[in-house]
Amino acid sequence: MTTGIQANTGKNSDVETEWAGQAYQEVPSWGENSLREFHRTVRSTDAPFPCTFGVSAAKRGMLRFGFVEDLADERTWGPLVGILAEYLSEYREIGRETSLVVFFRPESAERSLANYRERFWALLQYLHEHDPKPWPGEIPADSDDPMWEFSFAGTSIFVVCNTPAHTERRSRHSGGFLVTFQPRWVFEELAAGTAKGDAARRVIRERLRRYDGMEPAGSLGAYGDPENREWLQYFLPDSDAESDAPVGCPFRAAAQRRNDLAGDR
């Protein structure tokens, strides 16, 4: 159970008040460093962060934050169910550029990119299995459908994962495992084929080239495009040469699992 947005306290006095005050729980001691690193990254003027909307959200106070204690131990993931549900109950009141950024306690042992990928999909599966609401009827359960999107509490969400193992694709690097949840609603005015949406994509892709020093990932596409698969954008490879990406989406919605079982009969 979450306790709502927390005011900054003396314990977190060295973390900027505006950031600690946007957390859904008291900021843990390890979380202070995570917030500082994130703050430096998205507000850097020396290396401008590629996502202009994320930068604007950070400056305008539209980001919200959550913290999870242990990436390895799924028993510690329970609070995220409440955090995400609470965020999704109020995101429209925050504004179009809002996102929920969830930090996991940094680990001392290094993980491979494949291991982080497995943990990421395990996390989404965990959230789905603890979802307080059924999968939205308007969202396909099959991740191979171009209209598929991860959904929780009746809301479709674009999800982005950053990890310490992303060393070449700098835009997906972070000091600890980090997951960002963006309701599909925030992109409604940026659809492909619209002047505003196409212009935004051009700007962000150019910033990605400069920031990463490489071409944007080939899997980046527009939601709803028949050739696009949203799930491929959630966890990007460190380079397009990587060969151990999953052939199919590891996530299975309950309805899709039922279809899988029916097909096996």
Backbone bond lengths (Angstrom), bond angles and torsions (degrees), N, CA, C in turn:
res aa  C-N    CA-C-N  psi(-1)  N-CA   C-N-CA  omega(-1)  CA-C   N-CA-C  phi
1 M - - - 1.452 - - 1.521 109.52 -
2 T 1.310 117.73 132.86 1.452 120.88 178.80 1.515 109.84 -91.46
3 T 1.312 115.24 167.06 1.461 120.02 -175.80 1.515 111.46 -119.88
4 G 1.314 117.77 15.18 1.458 119.90 178.61 1.507 111.95 84.60
5 I 1.342 115.21 175.07 1.455 120.36 179.11 1.517 109.37 -61.53
6 Q 1.324 115.19 131.20 1.457 120.87 -176.39 1.519 112.08 -98.27
7 A 1.297 116.46 138.16 1.460 120.75 173.45 1.518 108.97 -73.70
8 N 1.307 116.88 152.62 1.452 120.81 177.52 1.519 109.61 -68.24
9 T 1.326 115.90 144.91 1.460 120.95 -179.74 1.508 109.16 -122.63
10 G 1.332 115.83 174.20 1.456 120.08 179.37 1.508 112.15 -59.21
11 K 1.351 115.80 -33.05 1.456 119.93 -179.62 1.518 110.91 -58.36
12 N 1.352 115.86 -34.94 1.463 120.14 -176.09 1.524 111.48 -106.15
13 S 1.332 116.99 26.93 1.458 120.31 -172.58 1.515 113.18 -63.85
14 D 1.349 117.39 -22.40 1.457 119.05 -179.66 1.519 111.95 -91.66
15 V 1.318 117.66 1.55 1.454 122.20 172.01 1.520 106.96 -101.11
16 E 1.328 117.60 137.21 1.454 119.43 -175.74 1.521 110.94 -53.42
17 T 1.333 115.74 129.66 1.453 121.98 -176.11 1.519 111.92 -53.50
18 E 1.321 117.96 -42.25 1.458 120.81 -176.23 1.516 112.17 -63.11
19 W 1.346 118.03 -28.38 1.458 121.12 -178.74 1.514 111.21 -85.48
20 A 1.316 117.81 -46.83 1.458 120.41 178.72 1.521 110.10 -63.01
21 G 1.321 116.84 -31.92 1.453 121.12 179.98 1.505 114.28 -73.46
22 Q 1.336 117.68 -7.53 1.459 121.61 178.84 1.528 111.62 -102.05
23 A 1.331 116.99 10.93 1.466 121.06 -179.80 1.520 110.12 -90.70
24 Y 1.329 115.30 149.01 1.456 121.22 -179.73 1.523 112.95 -86.81
25 Q 1.299 116.59 2.18 1.458 120.24 174.62 1.526 107.10 -154.93
26 E 1.311 116.52 170.81 1.460 119.14 177.22 1.523 108.70 -60.58
27 V 1.317 116.49 133.95 1.462 120.54 -177.54 1.526 109.20 -70.67
28 P 1.337 118.37 120.13 1.468 120.07 177.65 1.524 110.19 -67.16
29 S 1.327 116.47 162.73 1.464 119.71 -177.04 1.518 111.06 -59.46
30 W 1.331 117.73 -40.90 1.471 119.86 178.72 1.524 111.42 -68.18
31 G 1.336 115.51 -26.38 1.449 119.82 -179.24 1.515 113.41 -69.83
32 E 1.325 116.97 -23.54 1.464 120.04 178.57 1.530 110.32 -60.89
33 N 1.332 115.69 -45.58 1.468 119.02 179.00 1.522 111.27 -65.85
34 S 1.338 116.52 -37.12 1.465 120.19 178.75 1.520 110.76 -63.10
35 L 1.320 116.81 -41.73 1.462 120.89 178.10 1.525 111.24 -65.12
36 R 1.327 116.61 -41.10 1.465 119.85 179.50 1.526 110.88 -61.84
37 E 1.346 116.24 -45.96 1.463 120.09 -179.49 1.526 110.01 -61.61
38 F 1.320 116.49 -45.22 1.458 120.81 -179.74 1.528 110.31 -62.76
39 H 1.310 116.19 -42.64 1.463 122.37 178.75 1.520 110.79 -58.49
40 R 1.335 116.35 -46.64 1.473 120.59 -179.60 1.520 110.95 -63.54
41 T 1.335 116.19 -38.71 1.465 120.38 -176.47 1.522 112.18 -67.39
42 V 1.322 116.70 -52.01 1.470 119.06 -173.03 1.523 112.81 -78.07
43 R 1.323 117.64 -17.83 1.461 119.49 -179.37 1.529 112.85 -108.18
44 S 1.305 116.36 9.87 1.459 119.36 -178.77 1.528 111.33 -65.00
45 T 1.318 115.38 136.31 1.461 120.11 173.18 1.529 111.08 -98.19
46 D 1.328 116.72 -19.63 1.467 120.82 178.43 1.527 111.14 -75.61
47 A 1.342 116.23 -36.75 1.469 121.58 178.74 1.525 107.41 -133.13
48 P 1.324 117.30 83.08 1.467 120.69 -175.50 1.526 112.43 -56.29
49 F 1.325 115.48 128.63 1.457 120.89 -179.71 1.522 109.67 -65.28
50 P 1.352 118.36 139.55 1.474 120.50 -172.90 1.517 115.63 -62.25
51 C 1.340 117.56 -39.21 1.463 119.52 -175.48 1.521 110.58 -79.96
52 T 1.321 116.35 101.45 1.469 120.35 -178.25 1.516 111.56 -62.63
53 F 1.330 117.78 -30.94 1.462 120.57 179.96 1.527 110.86 -70.74
54 G 1.340 116.48 -36.65 1.455 119.81 176.65 1.517 111.75 -66.15
55 V 1.328 116.31 -40.13 1.462 120.71 177.78 1.524 109.91 -62.73
56 S 1.330 116.34 -45.63 1.455 120.84 179.54 1.524 111.18 -63.27
57 A 1.335 116.67 -41.55 1.464 120.59 179.42 1.519 111.20 -61.89
58 A 1.348 116.10 -39.65 1.455 120.10 178.78 1.526 110.95 -62.86
59 K 1.309 116.20 -41.48 1.466 120.53 -178.48 1.521 112.33 -72.48
60 R 1.332 116.93 -29.87 1.461 121.23 -175.01 1.521 113.57 -97.57
61 G 1.325 117.23 4.80 1.453 120.48 176.46 1.512 114.50 73.80
62 M 1.332 117.98 28.39 1.459 121.29 -177.86 1.528 113.53 -97.73
63 L 1.313 117.75 -0.90 1.459 120.48 177.25 1.525 110.04 -86.26
64 R 1.326 115.40 149.13 1.456 121.96 173.78 1.522 107.17 -127.59
65 F 1.336 116.84 153.62 1.456 120.91 -171.42 1.518 112.17 -131.14
66 G 1.334 114.60 147.14 1.453 122.12 173.42 1.516 109.58 -137.36
67 F 1.340 116.60 162.41 1.468 121.53 -176.01 1.526 109.39 -137.56
68 V 1.342 116.02 135.74 1.459 122.46 179.39 1.523 107.75 -125.79
69 E 1.320 116.56 138.05 1.454 121.41 -169.24 1.527 115.81 -76.52
70 D 1.335 118.72 -35.45 1.467 117.64 -169.39 1.525 110.59 -147.91
71 L 1.310 116.96 113.70 1.452 121.42 179.20 1.520 111.48 -65.34
72 A 1.319 117.39 -31.64 1.464 121.22 -176.44 1.519 112.55 -79.52
73 D 1.319 117.30 -30.05 1.466 122.01 -172.44 1.527 110.50 -103.05
74 E 1.319 116.58 103.33 1.453 120.52 -177.48 1.530 112.45 -65.10
75 R 1.329 117.73 -15.06 1.464 120.13 177.15 1.520 111.67 -67.31
76 T 1.333 117.27 -18.00 1.471 120.06 179.41 1.528 111.81 -93.05
77 W 1.319 117.80 -0.69 1.460 120.67 -175.59 1.522 113.12 -83.70
78 G 1.324 117.35 -12.65 1.457 121.38 -176.03 1.517 115.40 -50.58
79 P 1.349 119.85 -45.91 1.466 120.06 -178.81 1.521 114.05 -57.88
80 L 1.348 117.22 -26.51 1.459 119.33 -178.75 1.532 111.41 -65.93
81 V 1.321 117.57 -29.08 1.464 120.70 177.53 1.528 109.60 -59.36
82 G 1.325 116.19 -47.49 1.462 120.40 179.36 1.512 112.88 -69.85
83 I 1.324 116.87 -38.79 1.464 120.95 179.74 1.521 110.55 -61.66
84 L 1.341 116.17 -48.66 1.461 120.05 -178.24 1.525 110.98 -66.23
85 A 1.323 117.51 -40.62 1.466 120.50 178.75 1.521 110.86 -62.97
86 E 1.328 116.89 -41.28 1.465 119.92 -179.97 1.526 111.17 -66.96
87 Y 1.324 115.73 -42.83 1.464 119.32 178.11 1.525 111.02 -59.92
88 L 1.329 116.58 -43.96 1.462 120.66 -177.40 1.532 112.30 -70.62
89 S 1.318 116.68 -15.40 1.461 119.25 176.60 1.524 112.14 -81.22
90 E 1.345 117.38 -11.43 1.461 119.49 -174.47 1.521 115.05 -135.23
91 Y 1.338 118.36 2.22 1.464 119.29 -171.27 1.520 113.24 -60.73
92 R 1.312 118.14 -32.92 1.469 119.86 -179.46 1.527 111.34 -65.88
93 E 1.299 116.75 -27.17 1.464 120.35 178.72 1.521 111.54 -76.53
94 I 1.328 117.34 -20.69 1.471 121.06 -178.32 1.521 111.03 -78.85
95 G 1.337 117.00 -45.25 1.461 119.55 178.76 1.512 112.22 138.93
96 R 1.339 115.89 163.23 1.455 123.11 -173.30 1.525 114.63 -61.83
97 E 1.317 118.86 -23.37 1.470 120.72 -175.73 1.528 112.60 -96.94
98 T 1.303 117.25 10.01 1.459 120.48 -173.93 1.525 113.40 -69.15
99 S 1.322 115.84 152.17 1.468 124.15 172.26 1.526 107.67 -150.20
100 L 1.327 115.53 153.74 1.464 121.57 170.78 1.523 107.37 -104.81
101 V 1.318 116.69 120.92 1.465 122.67 -179.30 1.526 107.90 -107.49
102 V 1.330 116.51 122.42 1.463 121.27 -176.68 1.526 109.85 -115.08
103 F 1.326 115.25 121.32 1.460 122.23 179.56 1.526 109.79 -98.41
104 F 1.334 116.39 140.71 1.456 122.18 171.17 1.528 108.13 -107.71
105 R 1.315 115.84 145.14 1.471 119.29 -179.40 1.521 110.14 -54.44
106 P 1.332 118.53 126.51 1.471 120.83 178.19 1.527 110.98 -58.34
107 E 1.325 115.77 143.50 1.457 121.75 -177.96 1.524 110.52 -104.86
108 S 1.317 115.82 151.70 1.470 119.61 179.35 1.524 110.98 -80.25
109 A 1.338 117.14 -32.52 1.460 120.47 -179.27 1.522 110.55 -86.37
110 E 1.322 116.30 141.25 1.454 120.86 179.37 1.527 110.25 -78.88
111 R 1.311 116.15 144.46 1.460 122.39 174.56 1.528 108.36 -115.93
112 S 1.308 115.77 155.89 1.456 120.03 173.87 1.517 108.91 -79.94
113 L 1.319 116.17 162.66 1.455 120.27 177.31 1.532 110.07 -60.82
114 A 1.328 117.18 -39.87 1.466 121.01 179.08 1.516 111.44 -61.89
115 N 1.342 116.72 -36.74 1.460 119.89 179.29 1.524 110.63 -69.19
116 Y 1.321 116.92 -41.78 1.467 119.31 175.75 1.532 110.65 -61.65
117 R 1.329 115.73 -39.12 1.464 118.97 178.84 1.527 110.69 -61.37
118 E 1.314 116.85 -43.34 1.469 120.80 178.49 1.521 111.01 -61.02
119 R 1.335 116.80 -41.73 1.470 120.62 179.71 1.531 110.68 -66.25
120 F 1.319 116.70 -37.90 1.457 120.56 180.00 1.526 110.96 -60.95
121 W 1.333 116.39 -49.77 1.460 119.17 -178.65 1.517 111.65 -69.97
122 A 1.323 116.88 -30.42 1.464 119.70 174.46 1.526 110.27 -64.31
123 L 1.331 116.25 -36.60 1.460 120.38 178.95 1.526 111.04 -65.60
124 L 1.339 117.23 -46.30 1.464 119.14 179.18 1.532 110.50 -64.10
125 Q 1.326 117.15 -37.46 1.465 119.45 177.97 1.524 110.43 -65.16
126 Y 1.324 116.41 -39.79 1.465 121.25 178.01 1.532 110.62 -61.01
127 L 1.317 116.22 -46.80 1.460 119.74 179.62 1.525 110.69 -61.23
128 H 1.319 116.94 -42.04 1.463 120.52 179.36 1.524 110.79 -61.63
129 E 1.317 116.53 -42.29 1.457 120.35 -177.33 1.529 112.50 -72.84
130 H 1.327 117.52 -14.32 1.466 121.74 176.82 1.528 111.54 -114.20
131 D 1.309 116.27 17.33 1.463 121.86 -178.27 1.528 109.62 -67.43
132 P 1.341 117.46 127.93 1.474 119.68 179.97 1.521 113.67 -73.48
133 K 1.328 117.95 -10.91 1.456 121.23 -179.16 1.523 110.15 -128.21
134 P 1.333 118.31 157.12 1.467 120.60 178.27 1.515 111.63 -70.54
135 W 1.306 115.86 159.71 1.471 122.10 176.75 1.527 108.75 -57.52
136 P 1.341 118.50 134.01 1.469 120.37 -177.66 1.527 112.23 -59.03
137 G 1.320 116.11 134.95 1.453 120.32 -177.58 1.502 113.67 -63.90
138 E 1.352 117.86 -27.43 1.462 120.85 -177.72 1.523 113.13 -84.03
139 I 1.337 118.21 -6.78 1.466 121.87 -179.35 1.524 109.15 -104.70
140 P 1.343 118.44 122.10 1.473 119.99 179.09 1.530 110.80 -57.72
141 A 1.324 116.14 143.35 1.458 120.36 176.50 1.523 111.77 -80.17
142 D 1.321 116.14 -20.94 1.461 122.11 -177.76 1.525 110.24 -85.20
143 S 1.329 116.74 117.72 1.468 121.08 -177.03 1.527 113.07 -68.13
144 D 1.333 117.56 -10.20 1.459 119.95 177.44 1.528 111.84 -86.16
145 D 1.312 116.22 0.41 1.467 121.32 175.77 1.524 108.27 -86.49
146 P 1.352 119.44 132.28 1.474 120.76 -178.56 1.528 114.05 -62.85
147 M 1.339 117.93 -13.69 1.460 120.83 178.18 1.524 112.01 -97.25
148 W 1.344 116.71 4.41 1.461 120.15 178.36 1.519 110.47 -70.24
149 E 1.316 116.00 146.33 1.465 123.00 173.19 1.516 106.78 -154.78
150 F 1.328 117.64 144.25 1.457 119.51 174.75 1.525 108.51 -59.49
151 S 1.308 115.86 139.20 1.463 119.59 -177.44 1.519 110.58 -134.17
152 F 1.327 114.91 149.49 1.462 121.47 179.53 1.523 107.56 -153.93
153 A 1.327 115.87 140.23 1.465 121.56 -179.84 1.526 111.73 53.10
154 G 1.329 116.13 36.23 1.445 120.93 177.79 1.511 115.47 76.94
155 T 1.345 117.25 11.04 1.471 122.33 -175.37 1.518 110.26 -122.69
156 S 1.331 117.21 131.51 1.466 120.38 175.51 1.525 108.70 -80.99
157 I 1.346 116.03 140.17 1.465 122.02 -170.08 1.524 110.53 -138.58
158 F 1.317 116.01 133.59 1.463 121.26 169.63 1.526 107.12 -86.97
159 V 1.325 116.89 132.43 1.464 121.27 -173.56 1.533 109.25 -121.34
160 V 1.324 116.44 138.37 1.468 122.04 179.21 1.521 108.87 -128.74
161 C 1.329 117.00 133.99 1.459 121.13 178.58 1.526 110.69 -115.32
162 N 1.337 115.41 134.40 1.466 123.40 173.79 1.523 108.45 -118.57
163 T 1.332 117.14 143.85 1.461 120.30 -177.75 1.526 111.08 -142.01
164 P 1.337 117.45 162.43 1.467 120.55 173.70 1.523 112.69 -67.32
165 A 1.341 117.97 -21.29 1.462 121.22 -177.04 1.522 112.91 -80.75
166 H 1.311 117.52 -10.92 1.469 120.35 173.58 1.529 107.35 -80.08
167 T 1.307 116.47 99.11 1.466 120.62 -176.61 1.524 112.83 -108.33
168 E 1.333 117.41 -24.57 1.468 120.77 178.25 1.530 111.10 -92.78
169 R 1.331 115.61 -44.95 1.464 119.88 179.00 1.532 107.13 -86.56
170 R 1.303 114.86 87.72 1.467 122.25 -170.97 1.530 113.03 -59.90
171 S 1.322 117.01 -31.50 1.459 120.21 -178.17 1.523 112.30 -67.67
172 R 1.334 117.63 -15.69 1.466 120.88 177.48 1.538 111.60 -109.68
173 H 1.314 116.72 15.52 1.467 120.23 178.75 1.525 110.39 -94.04
174 S 1.323 115.38 146.08 1.468 122.00 170.50 1.516 108.33 -154.43
175 G 1.334 116.37 160.59 1.460 120.55 -178.29 1.509 113.12 -69.00
176 G 1.317 117.40 -23.20 1.466 123.56 176.64 1.518 108.63 -139.89
177 F 1.312 116.17 171.23 1.460 121.37 177.78 1.526 108.54 -63.38
178 L 1.317 116.71 129.25 1.462 122.04 -173.28 1.525 109.14 -140.27
179 V 1.331 116.97 133.21 1.459 121.74 179.75 1.523 109.09 -127.31
180 T 1.327 116.44 130.93 1.459 122.34 179.28 1.525 109.17 -113.14
181 F 1.333 115.61 130.57 1.460 122.60 179.76 1.527 108.91 -110.80
182 Q 1.341 116.57 123.34 1.460 122.00 -179.67 1.527 109.08 -124.73
183 P 1.324 118.58 111.72 1.469 119.88 178.09 1.524 110.62 -56.54
184 R 1.323 117.27 140.46 1.467 121.54 179.88 1.523 111.37 -55.08
185 W 1.320 116.90 -27.82 1.462 123.36 178.82 1.518 113.09 -53.61
186 V 1.336 117.57 -33.49 1.468 119.80 -176.51 1.528 111.89 -68.90
187 F 1.344 116.46 -17.01 1.464 120.49 -178.71 1.530 113.03 -100.55
188 E 1.312 118.07 1.31 1.464 120.73 -172.92 1.529 112.90 -58.23
189 E 1.314 117.67 -32.89 1.465 120.64 -178.18 1.524 112.03 -90.64
190 L 1.360 116.62 7.29 1.463 120.89 -175.63 1.523 111.57 -123.68
191 A 1.317 116.57 32.32 1.463 120.62 -176.48 1.527 111.19 -64.54
192 A 1.332 115.79 149.79 1.463 120.84 175.72 1.517 109.34 -61.61
193 G 1.334 115.40 140.55 1.451 120.25 -179.12 1.509 114.31 92.29
194 T 1.343 116.29 -8.07 1.464 119.88 174.77 1.521 108.44 -96.98
195 A 1.327 116.79 151.74 1.468 120.62 -178.35 1.522 110.69 -59.96
196 K 1.326 116.57 -43.67 1.463 120.63 -177.53 1.522 110.89 -67.91
197 G 1.330 116.96 -43.55 1.458 120.72 -178.70 1.517 112.60 -67.46
198 D 1.334 117.18 -44.85 1.462 120.39 -179.54 1.526 111.63 -65.93
199 A 1.341 116.35 -38.27 1.466 119.92 178.71 1.524 110.55 -65.31
200 A 1.326 116.33 -41.55 1.470 120.39 179.84 1.518 110.74 -62.78
201 R 1.334 117.08 -42.39 1.464 120.07 179.48 1.527 111.93 -64.70
202 R 1.332 116.76 -38.48 1.471 119.43 178.31 1.525 110.87 -63.01
203 V 1.305 116.39 -44.17 1.472 120.47 -178.92 1.524 110.77 -64.67
204 I 1.334 116.65 -46.61 1.460 120.28 -177.29 1.523 111.31 -66.02
205 R 1.336 117.45 -38.95 1.469 119.92 179.06 1.523 111.69 -65.52
206 E 1.322 117.23 -37.52 1.451 119.90 177.69 1.528 110.66 -67.63
207 R 1.312 116.02 -40.50 1.474 119.48 176.84 1.524 110.79 -65.40
208 L 1.344 117.30 -35.68 1.459 121.02 176.38 1.528 111.12 -62.03
209 R 1.326 116.72 -43.01 1.470 120.30 179.43 1.524 110.57 -58.64
210 R 1.321 116.55 -44.83 1.467 119.89 -178.77 1.530 111.25 -69.52
211 Y 1.314 116.44 -40.38 1.473 121.24 -175.16 1.529 111.66 -71.81
212 D 1.335 116.22 -44.28 1.462 120.66 -176.68 1.519 113.52 -88.27
213 G 1.333 117.25 -21.36 1.455 119.53 -175.67 1.516 112.12 70.02
214 M 1.308 116.91 26.03 1.461 122.63 178.42 1.526 108.20 -155.71
215 E 1.319 115.36 167.56 1.455 119.62 177.60 1.527 110.17 -68.42
216 P 1.320 117.54 147.33 1.469 119.76 175.07 1.523 110.97 -55.79
217 A 1.315 117.03 149.69 1.465 121.31 -178.51 1.519 110.97 -55.99
218 G 1.313 115.73 139.96 1.451 120.86 -178.47 1.517 113.52 -63.87
219 S 1.349 117.27 -20.30 1.464 120.78 -178.13 1.527 112.89 -82.55
220 L 1.331 117.66 -7.26 1.463 119.62 178.68 1.525 109.19 -71.23
221 G 1.306 116.12 124.05 1.454 120.27 -177.32 1.510 111.50 -148.20
222 A 1.312 116.05 -169.75 1.462 122.27 -177.74 1.518 109.73 -105.03
223 Y 1.306 116.11 134.04 1.458 122.04 -179.63 1.530 110.41 -57.90
224 G 1.314 116.26 130.87 1.453 121.34 179.31 1.507 114.53 93.39
225 D 1.334 118.13 -17.87 1.464 121.20 176.27 1.530 108.28 -60.72
226 P 1.322 118.95 129.98 1.467 120.97 -177.76 1.526 114.03 -54.90
227 E 1.336 116.76 -27.10 1.467 120.65 -179.07 1.527 112.58 -90.16
228 N 1.317 117.91 -7.26 1.458 121.82 -175.05 1.529 111.25 -92.17
229 R 1.338 115.47 144.44 1.456 121.83 172.34 1.526 106.96 -129.21
230 E 1.313 115.80 112.31 1.462 120.85 -173.38 1.520 113.33 -58.13
231 W 1.322 116.80 -39.24 1.455 119.58 -173.51 1.525 112.71 -61.59
232 L 1.331 117.12 -27.67 1.460 120.19 179.63 1.524 112.02 -66.72
233 Q 1.324 117.26 -22.78 1.459 121.01 -178.07 1.528 112.55 -85.75
234 Y 1.320 116.79 -16.11 1.462 120.41 -176.21 1.526 112.34 -65.01
235 F 1.331 115.61 -46.64 1.467 121.41 -179.12 1.519 107.16 -127.45
236 L 1.326 115.95 99.86 1.459 120.55 -176.52 1.526 111.50 -82.98
237 P 1.326 117.59 150.75 1.464 120.47 171.49 1.522 109.33 -67.82
238 D 1.323 115.96 162.71 1.456 119.40 179.49 1.528 111.20 -74.28
239 S 1.316 116.49 -21.66 1.458 122.38 172.84 1.517 107.39 -155.27
240 D 1.318 117.61 159.92 1.464 119.93 -179.40 1.522 112.28 -70.09
241 A 1.339 116.55 -9.12 1.463 119.79 178.65 1.525 111.74 -83.76
242 E 1.330 116.86 -9.89 1.469 119.84 -177.79 1.525 109.89 -61.59
243 S 1.326 116.39 138.94 1.460 120.05 -173.26 1.526 114.05 -115.59
244 D 1.349 118.09 -0.90 1.467 118.23 -174.01 1.521 112.79 -102.98
245 A 1.327 117.86 18.86 1.453 120.36 176.63 1.526 109.28 -68.63
246 P 1.343 117.60 148.20 1.471 119.62 -178.99 1.523 111.65 -63.92
247 V 1.311 116.24 145.90 1.459 121.15 179.11 1.514 110.35 -70.22
248 G 1.327 116.08 -39.50 1.458 122.00 177.95 1.511 110.34 -126.49
249 C 1.313 116.17 167.00 1.461 120.46 -178.87 1.528 110.42 -67.26
250 P 1.336 118.72 128.27 1.466 121.06 -179.76 1.529 113.03 -70.91
251 F 1.326 117.27 -19.98 1.465 121.00 -176.82 1.521 110.99 -77.14
252 R 1.334 115.69 140.06 1.450 120.68 175.92 1.533 109.06 -132.61
253 A 1.338 115.24 114.51 1.461 119.33 172.39 1.517 108.02 -69.40
254 A 1.325 116.77 155.68 1.459 120.87 -177.50 1.522 110.99 -55.56
255 A 1.346 116.97 -42.23 1.460 120.35 -179.66 1.520 111.20 -64.40
256 Q 1.326 117.04 -37.94 1.462 120.73 178.65 1.521 110.81 -68.16
257 R 1.328 116.96 -38.21 1.463 119.51 177.59 1.520 111.31 -62.87
258 R 1.340 115.94 -38.19 1.469 119.40 176.78 1.521 110.49 -63.24
259 N 1.339 116.50 -40.64 1.462 120.08 178.02 1.523 111.25 -64.76
260 D 1.348 115.34 -39.72 1.464 119.50 178.41 1.528 111.01 -60.44
261 L 1.342 115.97 -44.07 1.457 120.77 -178.90 1.527 110.96 -66.21
262 A 1.343 115.54 -39.62 1.455 119.18 179.13 1.520 111.16 -64.45
263 G 1.335 116.45 -35.32 1.452 120.36 -180.00 1.516 112.39 -71.45
264 D 1.334 117.11 -22.91 1.453 121.13 -179.45 1.526 112.66 -81.57
265 R 1.319 116.48 -12.31 1.462 119.28 -175.81 1.523 111.50 -78.30
